[in-house]
Amino acid sequence: MRAWDKIKKSYDPYRVYDSPEQFADDYIKTIAKVGRYKTAKGAKTPEMFFQFLKIQFMLPIKLCI
């Protein structure tokens, strides 16, 4: 699906899911690919998973120039 991006002022592709489960599967696969979120992969509960994500978002991001 393509939708208007107001910030970029262009039509950009967006994913469309048939169900919440399909979205969750894709989200988990995406998170697993990003090295920054590897600790979240080992979470035993949903609460732990989101706590790991919250911690990662609060860490400073290193920019390579």
OpenMM code with the backbone's topology and positions (N, CA, C; nanometers):
from openmm import Vec3, app, unit

residues = "MET ARG ALA TRP ASP LYS ILE LYS LYS SER TYR ASP PRO TYR ARG VAL TYR ASP SER PRO GLU GLN PHE ALA ASP ASP TYR ILE LYS THR ILE ALA LYS VAL GLY ARG TYR LYS THR ALA LYS GLY ALA LYS THR PRO GLU MET PHE PHE GLN PHE LEU LYS ILE GLN PHE MET LEU PRO ILE LYS LEU CYS ILE".split()
positions = [
    Vec3(0.0841, -0.1165, 0.0000),
    Vec3(0.0000, 0.0000, 0.0000),
    Vec3(0.0888, 0.1230, 0.0000),
    Vec3(0.0491, 0.2222, -0.0733),
    Vec3(0.1212, 0.3486, -0.0746),
    Vec3(0.0325, 0.4546, -0.0098),
    Vec3(0.0941, 0.5369, 0.0720),
    Vec3(0.0191, 0.6407, 0.1418),
    Vec3(0.1009, 0.7698, 0.1408),
    Vec3(0.0327, 0.8805, 0.1541),
    Vec3(0.0971, 1.0111, 0.1522),
    Vec3(0.1700, 1.0356, 0.2834),
    Vec3(0.2992, 1.0656, 0.2729),
    Vec3(0.3813, 1.1001, 0.3879),
    Vec3(0.3868, 1.2522, 0.3952),
    Vec3(0.3239, 1.3097, 0.4964),
    Vec3(0.3146, 1.4555, 0.5065),
    Vec3(0.4503, 1.5209, 0.5311),
    Vec3(0.5391, 1.4517, 0.6000),
    Vec3(0.6699, 1.5094, 0.6302),
    Vec3(0.7580, 1.5126, 0.5054),
    Vec3(0.7658, 1.3972, 0.4369),
    Vec3(0.8485, 1.3893, 0.3157),
    Vec3(0.7788, 1.4466, 0.1929),
    Vec3(0.6472, 1.4647, 0.2040),
    Vec3(0.5653, 1.5113, 0.0924),
    Vec3(0.5812, 1.4207, -0.0297),
    Vec3(0.5616, 1.2915, -0.0033),
    Vec3(0.5708, 1.1929, -0.1106),
    Vec3(0.4846, 1.0722, -0.0750),
    Vec3(0.4585, 0.9909, -0.1746),
    Vec3(0.3868, 0.8657, -0.1500),
    Vec3(0.4896, 0.7585, -0.1174),
    Vec3(0.4730, 0.6936, -0.0047),
    Vec3(0.5670, 0.5925, 0.0407),
    Vec3(0.4965, 0.4590, 0.0615),
    Vec3(0.5702, 0.3498, 0.0420),
    Vec3(0.5089, 0.2180, 0.0636),
    Vec3(0.4954, 0.1862, 0.2125),
    Vec3(0.3834, 0.1283, 0.2467),
    Vec3(0.3589, 0.0831, 0.3842),
    Vec3(0.3108, -0.0606, 0.3778),
    Vec3(0.3418, -0.1366, 0.4802),
    Vec3(0.2949, -0.2746, 0.4866),
    Vec3(0.1505, -0.2790, 0.5337),
    Vec3(0.0767, -0.3733, 0.4794),
    Vec3(-0.0617, -0.3957, 0.5205),
    Vec3(-0.0705, -0.5394, 0.5696),
    Vec3(-0.1257, -0.5574, 0.6872),
    Vec3(-0.1358, -0.6904, 0.7474),
    Vec3(-0.2804, -0.7371, 0.7488),
    Vec3(-0.2977, -0.8669, 0.7326),
    Vec3(-0.4313, -0.9258, 0.7340),
    Vec3(-0.4842, -0.9495, 0.8750),
    Vec3(-0.3936, -0.9512, 0.9728),
    Vec3(-0.4360, -0.9782, 1.1102),
    Vec3(-0.3332, -0.9212, 1.2080),
    Vec3(-0.3722, -0.9019, 1.3331),
    Vec3(-0.2764, -0.8583, 1.4359),
    Vec3(-0.1630, -0.9601, 1.4533),
    Vec3(-0.1944, -1.0874, 1.4364),
    Vec3(-0.0932, -1.1920, 1.4509),
    Vec3(0.0143, -1.1784, 1.3426),
    Vec3(-0.0286, -1.1469, 1.2204),
    Vec3(0.0659, -1.1291, 1.1104),
    Vec3(0.1575, -1.0098, 1.1392),
    Vec3(0.1003, -0.9020, 1.1918),
    Vec3(0.1813, -0.7867, 1.2299),
    Vec3(0.2825, -0.8253, 1.3379),
    Vec3(0.2364, -0.8969, 1.4408),
    Vec3(0.3243, -0.9357, 1.5521),
    Vec3(0.4399, -1.0220, 1.5021),
    Vec3(0.4116, -1.1167, 1.4142),
    Vec3(0.5181, -1.2022, 1.3589),
    Vec3(0.6220, -1.1184, 1.2845),
    Vec3(0.5759, -1.0246, 1.2021),
    Vec3(0.6674, -0.9398, 1.1267),
    Vec3(0.7472, -0.8495, 1.2196),
    Vec3(0.6822, -0.7948, 1.3212),
    Vec3(0.7496, -0.7074, 1.4169),
    Vec3(0.8613, -0.7827, 1.4900),
    Vec3(0.8316, -0.9033, 1.5336),
    Vec3(0.9308, -0.9837, 1.6051),
    Vec3(1.0492, -1.0161, 1.5150),
    Vec3(1.0229, -1.0512, 1.3900),
    Vec3(1.1321, -1.0802, 1.2957),
    Vec3(1.2175, -0.9561, 1.2726),
    Vec3(1.1545, -0.8411, 1.2614),
    Vec3(1.2274, -0.7166, 1.2396),
    Vec3(1.3147, -0.6833, 1.3597),
    Vec3(1.2596, -0.6926, 1.4782),
    Vec3(1.3357, -0.6650, 1.6009),
    Vec3(1.4540, -0.7617, 1.6131),
    Vec3(1.4333, -0.8870, 1.5786),
    Vec3(1.5388, -0.9879, 1.5902),
    Vec3(1.6567, -0.9568, 1.4982),
    Vec3(1.6316, -0.8905, 1.3870),
    Vec3(1.7376, -0.8589, 1.2913),
    Vec3(1.8259, -0.7433, 1.3373),
    Vec3(1.7733, -0.6573, 1.4215),
    Vec3(1.8456, -0.5375, 1.4633),
    Vec3(1.9300, -0.5708, 1.5869),
    Vec3(2.0613, -0.5611, 1.5722),
    Vec3(2.1524, -0.5980, 1.6798),
    Vec3(2.1264, -0.5266, 1.8103),
    Vec3(2.0779, -0.4053, 1.8009),
    Vec3(2.0532, -0.3236, 1.9201),
    Vec3(1.9489, -0.3870, 2.0131),
    Vec3(1.8617, -0.4704, 1.9577),
    Vec3(1.7516, -0.5272, 2.0362),
    Vec3(1.7702, -0.6746, 2.0696),
    Vec3(1.8919, -0.7249, 2.0555),
    Vec3(1.9152, -0.8680, 2.0811),
    Vec3(1.8806, -0.9085, 2.2235),
    Vec3(1.8979, -0.8204, 2.3194),
    Vec3(1.8655, -0.8563, 2.4581),
    Vec3(1.7164, -0.8834, 2.4743),
    Vec3(1.6341, -0.8127, 2.3984),
    Vec3(1.4889, -0.8324, 2.4071),
    Vec3(1.4498, -0.9717, 2.3591),
    Vec3(1.5284, -1.0274, 2.2692),
    Vec3(1.4988, -1.1609, 2.2159),
    Vec3(1.4973, -1.2672, 2.3253),
    Vec3(1.5765, -1.2490, 2.4290),
    Vec3(1.5858, -1.3478, 2.5353),
    Vec3(1.4829, -1.3310, 2.6467),
    Vec3(1.3907, -1.2387, 2.6316),
    Vec3(1.2909, -1.2122, 2.7358),
    Vec3(1.1996, -1.3326, 2.7560),
    Vec3(1.1687, -1.3597, 2.8808),
    Vec3(1.0828, -1.4739, 2.9154),
    Vec3(0.9342, -1.4365, 2.9226),
    Vec3(0.9055, -1.3071, 2.9363),
    Vec3(0.7667, -1.2615, 2.9469),
    Vec3(0.7490, -1.1377, 2.8585),
    Vec3(0.6260, -1.1057, 2.8223),
    Vec3(0.6042, -0.9821, 2.7462),
    Vec3(0.6527, -0.8575, 2.8223),
    Vec3(0.6360, -0.8589, 2.9532),
    Vec3(0.6800, -0.7450, 3.0341),
    Vec3(0.8318, -0.7266, 3.0241),
    Vec3(0.9059, -0.8371, 3.0303),
    Vec3(1.0513, -0.8301, 3.0171),
    Vec3(1.0908, -0.7801, 2.8780),
    Vec3(1.0210, -0.8293, 2.7765),
    Vec3(1.0491, -0.7893, 2.6389),
    Vec3(1.0388, -0.6382, 2.6247),
    Vec3(0.9285, -0.5814, 2.6708),
    Vec3(0.9094, -0.4379, 2.6574),
    Vec3(1.0023, -0.3581, 2.7479),
    Vec3(1.0397, -0.4137, 2.8615),
    Vec3(1.1371, -0.3466, 2.9488),
    Vec3(1.2719, -0.3381, 2.8784),
    Vec3(1.3134, -0.4471, 2.8115),
    Vec3(1.4395, -0.4458, 2.7362),
    Vec3(1.4341, -0.3412, 2.6248),
    Vec3(1.3212, -0.3337, 2.5541),
    Vec3(1.3075, -0.2336, 2.4478),
    Vec3(1.3148, -0.0927, 2.5044),
    Vec3(1.2499, -0.0704, 2.6162),
    Vec3(1.2495, 0.0614, 2.6796),
    Vec3(1.3916, 0.1028, 2.7168),
    Vec3(1.4673, 0.0102, 2.7718),
    Vec3(1.6064, 0.0383, 2.8097),
    Vec3(1.6872, 0.0741, 2.6860),
    Vec3(1.6692, -0.0009, 2.5770),
    Vec3(1.7446, 0.0256, 2.4551),
    Vec3(1.7122, 0.1620, 2.3968),
    Vec3(1.5861, 0.2043, 2.4048),
    Vec3(1.5487, 0.3345, 2.3512),
    Vec3(1.6109, 0.4477, 2.4315),
    Vec3(1.6418, 0.4234, 2.5581),
    Vec3(1.6971, 0.5280, 2.6428),
    Vec3(1.8483, 0.5390, 2.6284),
    Vec3(1.9136, 0.4388, 2.5681),
    Vec3(2.0590, 0.4446, 2.5500),
    Vec3(2.0926, 0.5427, 2.4378),
    Vec3(2.2052, 0.6108, 2.4499),
    Vec3(2.2429, 0.7036, 2.3423),
    Vec3(2.2758, 0.6263, 2.2147),
    Vec3(2.2446, 0.6866, 2.1021),
    Vec3(2.2707, 0.6245, 1.9729),
    Vec3(2.4029, 0.6783, 1.9203),
    Vec3(2.4918, 0.5883, 1.8756),
    Vec3(2.6191, 0.6305, 1.8187),
    Vec3(2.5972, 0.6582, 1.6708),
    Vec3(2.6354, 0.7754, 1.6283),
    Vec3(2.6231, 0.8118, 1.4878),
    Vec3(2.7590, 0.8010, 1.4209),
    Vec3(2.7612, 0.7407, 1.3055),
    Vec3(2.8856, 0.7309, 1.2276),
    Vec3(2.8814, 0.8374, 1.1176),
    Vec3(2.9805, 0.9205, 1.1173),
    Vec3(2.9850, 1.0263, 1.0154),
    Vec3(3.1039, 1.0019, 0.9262),
] * unit.nanometer
topology = app.Topology()
chain = topology.addChain("A")
for resn in residues:
    res = topology.addResidue(resn, chain)
    for name in ("N", "CA", "C"):
        topology.addAtom(name, app.Element.getBySymbol(name[0]), res)
